[in-house]
Each structure stands twice: as structure tokens, then as C-alpha cells.
Amino acid sequence: MIIDNVRIFDGKRMLGRGSVEFADGVITRVMTDPAPRASASASAEVIDGAGLTLLPGLIDAHTHVFGAESNLDMALAFGVTTELDMFMGPPDATRALCTAAGERADLADLRSAGLLASAPGGHPGVTMPDLPTVAGPAQADEFVAARQAEGAHFIKIMVEDGAHHGVSLPALDRATVTALAGAARRRGLRTVAHVAALWSARLALDSGVDMLTHLPLEAALDDAFVRRTAEEKRVVIPTLVMLEMSTPQTSRSAHTGRSLADDPQIAGHLPEHARTAIAEGHEGLCIEPASPGQHFAHALSSVLSLHRAGVPVLAGTDANYRPDRACPVVHGASLHAELALLVAAGLTPAEALTAATSAPAAHFGLADRGVIAPGRRADLVLVQGDPTKDIRRTRSIEAIWRGGVRFDRAAYGKRAAAA
């Protein structure tokens, strides 16, 4: 397969116009003007990319698949070729779904934390009595070893006291989170900490976790916190679309995430129950109920400060939709809202695209993807126009390849309509 005469965004920068060739699931050649045109074999299919831009397959750095294969199907329909799941069980089912997603070209690929670390009686274990918990530092090594044996690709740590859900619950303390981060590091596993308040963000930073996901909404991160995050080479996954939907809507504009339900480039490819969840759903939000003391503008301000300081900011949605719950952050489609919100925070469109391609691949150790270059996986998305100038052009999808196999979006649309 050759995609010719196409603008190429390689995951880090716009290369300009050229051609990309791939075979057997791998990119074999990337040529940019004024190099001579790639010579096509008699059997090679050639696509004219005039007016189009080729992107690496998108990576959503924070999702919850809940074992639903249909979520990976929906993700791929919107150009998300890899999902990084932050909590799923039971372990056997998680491992089976990761294996299936790795083998099938009709699903987004999947990496998962498996079972997350939380305090006894804390969130979310208070409603999940069979969930393993960590009672103190002495249990950290055993917990991490068990997750690694189950096939976890990284370790998710819940630093949450229930306040955002209207309850008061036990939370992991600094010593325990520090021990979890150390145990994971010794085993070559990255750590991701759920932090949705200033106190939890500080605790996670003090504890040495690799990545923070979510951001406080009661205030913006201060300069000292941002500077330290940069100096210590931490990574942030803000999940702006989830945070935006979890805060009261202002009269000035509609939520970017909610507006997906009315975008024909998005809504026309969604199952009706997913479209309705985006428009009207309130389950699975990170603040329930929404509080007037929480302001989305603080998250946007924090993202800009982190980005300016050189902290890697990754595109992740916290998508937790499933057909039996009205969760408005749906798989695949919501990443396009996340990209728009990263641009609203102050990233350029090209920087936002990097946050959804090469950056998550690099920081999660996915060395075979995220970049358009020879030897990388042929996970590719072809879109109309130039999304480095208008980020909404990522929604104008012409074609999707996962491992070099073209995804049948028309067939997906029929399945979605019938769902």
C-alpha cells in the first residue's frame, strides 16, 4: 500500500507532502518532497492523498474498557488504534481481552493496569469487596508482584478520599504510595496516580510516581508544583474532557465534550445509546454531583503552565462508557474533544497531536508505534485538510489502518446503527 501526494504529520512535526508505503503491517518507506515519487509495484494499491493529511494512529492514554470488546471497536472507528486502560478486572478476562486486541485488526490495541491499588475501604474498593487493597507500605511489594504476574502493563494508584463523590473514605498515605512506586520501579513498571485534588497531587509528586492523571479543579497548580514536576521529569495526563463534563456548564458556551453529540462527523458514527450518553448522561463522572467550587478553568490554566514548563502532557480521556450505563465520555470520539481542549488550554494543534501519538508511545514504552517512520507499525489515520492548523480536522476521517489492515468504517457504521 502506498499513500501518495499526502501531507505527513509524523507524530512530532509536519514533514510536508510526500508518500508513505507499508506492507505486512509495517511502514517500509517514508518519502517527502522533493524526493522522487515512490515506485509502486504492479500489485501495490496507491491512494492519492491530495488534500489529505496522514497521522499516526491515535493513542488514548487513559481509558476504562470494562472488558467490553465493543468499546475497542468504537475506539478504532474514530482513529484510536491503541487504548491504555487504567483499571479492569478480573485478571483472566483482562489478559484475554488484551491478547485478543493484540491479534485482531478490527479492534483498538490494548494495554491495561489491571487491578488498581487503593486503600482498604477506600475508593473504589468500598463498593468492590473482592478488590485487592494495600493496607500499608509492607504490602506494596506483594501487590505489585501480583499485578505483574497477572500481566499488568503498568501500575495504577488511586489517591482519592471520596470527597468528590460526597463521602469521606480512607486513602493511601504517602508512605504506601512511595512503597508502591518503588516496587513498580524495581520491576520495570511505570506508575500512574489518580489525583483530582491539590492534596493528592502533592502526595503523588512527593511519593515519586511517574505520571499524574486528572488535575485539581479547586485551584490551578502553583508555580512551585509545576517547576518541580518539570525538574523531576514527571508526566501528566489531564483528562480534560472528563474534567470539563464533571464541572457545571457556564452560560458562555456548551461543553466541548457534550457537543460531540451534535457534530455530524462524530454522531453519524456512534451507536444511538452512545450519542445519547454524550448528550445527556451523568454517570461515571469524576465529581458527582458537580460542585460550584470546582472550576474547569483551573485545569486549563494548569495544563498551560505544565506545558510551558516542559512537562509532557498526554492526551487521555478517562473514557468509561459502556452500553449499560449513561457515561458521557465515550471511547474514540472523546479523544477528538480532548485534542480540542488541549488546544483551548494553549497547546498548538501540532503539539496536541503529539500528545496523542508519539508522546504516549514514548512514555508508556510503546516503541513500535506513535510515529510514521520505517519499521514502525502501520497504525495510520488519513484525514481531510490539515489538523496542524485546525485540530477539528482530525474528525474528518477518510481512512484508518490498524497494523496495516484498513478498518471498514462503513461496516462499523451499520453495526452502530443496529446497536
Secondary structure, DSSP 8 states (H G I E B T S, - for coil): -EEEEEEEE-SSSEEEEEEEEEETTEEEEEEETTS------TT--EEE-TTEEEEE-EEEEEE--TT-HHHHHHHHHTTEEEEEES----HHHHHHHHHHHHH-TTS-EEEE--S-B--TT-TTGGG-TTS----SGGGHHHHHHHHHHHT-SSEEEE---SGGGT-------HHHHHHHHHHHHHTT--EEEE--SHHHHHHHHHHT-SEEES--SSS---HHHHHHHHHTT-EEE--HHHHHHTS---SSS--TTGGGGG-HHHHTTS-HHHHHHHHH--TT-SSSS--TT--HHHHHHHHHHHHHTT--B-----B--BTTB--SS-TTHHHHHHHHHHHHHT--HHHHHHHTTHHHHHHTT-TTSSS-STTSB--EEEEES-TTT-GGGGGSEEEEEETTEE--HHHHHHHHHH-
